[in-house]
């Protein structure tokens, strides 16, 4: 079928892998970014493993999420969207919350 990506070779190994699970996690709207527990359940893995891996990199899942949100905010603001729209898109309750998070 045109426009589809074939599943990775490891997808045949079971329900743990596959493009639909990755897309669900990675393509979630920014205001609906899943927490680490939801990601682990989605992929059928225990939470301790990815938590340990990101800690070994000197960061945390929440810091990674904040980094993604900052990047998206930067891109959207540079594209000319008003702060209020960017805040709403990224799941902040108000523009002031976005501004505080952006300054961190």
C-alpha positions in Angstrom: 0.0 0.0 0.0 1.3 3.4 -0.9 2.3 5.7 1.9 2.7 3.0 4.6 5.9 2.1 6.3 6.6 -1.6 6.6 6.8 -2.9 10.2 10.3 -3.3 11.6 11.8 -6.8 11.5 11.3 -7.2 15.3 7.6 -6.5 15.0 6.9 -10.2 14.3 8.4 -11.1 17.7 5.2 -10.1 19.5 2.9 -7.4 20.7 5.7 -5.4 22.2 6.9 -3.8 19.0 5.4 -2.2 16.0 4.9 1.1 14.3 1.4 1.7 15.7 2.6 1.7 19.3 5.5 4.0 18.4 3.2 6.4 16.6 0.8 6.4 19.5 3.6 7.4 21.9 5.7 9.7 19.7 2.9 11.5 17.8 0.7 12.3 20.8 -0.4 15.9 20.8 2.0 17.8 23.2 -0.8 18.4 25.7 -1.3 14.6 25.9 2.3 13.4 26.2 2.0 10.2 28.1 3.8 9.7 31.4 6.6 7.1 31.7 4.2 4.5 33.1 1.9 4.8 30.2 4.7 4.6 27.7 6.0 1.4 29.4 2.6 -0.2 29.5 2.2 0.7 25.8 5.4 -1.1 24.9 4.9 -3.9 27.5 8.1 -3.2 29.5 8.7 -2.5 33.1 9.2 1.1 34.1 12.5 0.6 35.9 14.5 -0.1 32.7 13.9 3.1 30.8 14.0 5.1 34.0 17.5 3.7 34.8 18.6 4.4 31.2 17.6 8.0 31.2 19.1 8.4 34.7 22.4 7.0 33.3 22.3 9.8 30.8 22.0 12.3 33.7 18.4 13.3 33.1 14.8 12.1 33.7 11.7 11.4 31.7 10.1 14.6 32.9 13.2 16.6 31.9 13.0 15.1 28.4 9.4 16.0 28.1 10.2 19.5 29.3 13.0 19.7 26.7 10.6 18.6 23.9 8.0 21.2 25.0 10.6 23.9 25.1 11.7 23.0 21.6 8.1 22.9 20.3 7.4 26.3 22.0 10.5 27.8 20.4 9.5 26.5 16.9 5.9 27.7 17.3 6.8 31.1 18.6 9.3 31.6 15.8 6.6 30.6 13.4 4.6 33.6 14.6 1.9 31.9 16.7 0.7 34.0 19.7 1.9 32.9 23.1 -1.7 32.0 24.2 -2.0 29.6 21.2 1.3 28.0 21.9 0.4 27.6 25.6 -2.8 25.9 24.7 -1.2 23.7 22.1 1.4 22.5 24.6 -1.1 21.8 27.3 -0.4 24.8 29.6 -3.4 26.2 31.5 -2.4 29.7 30.6 0.3 31.7 28.8 1.9 32.7 32.1 2.6 29.0 32.9 4.3 28.6 29.5 6.4 31.6 30.1 7.5 30.3 33.5 8.3 26.9 32.1 10.1 28.4 29.1 12.4 30.4 31.4 13.5 27.3 33.4 
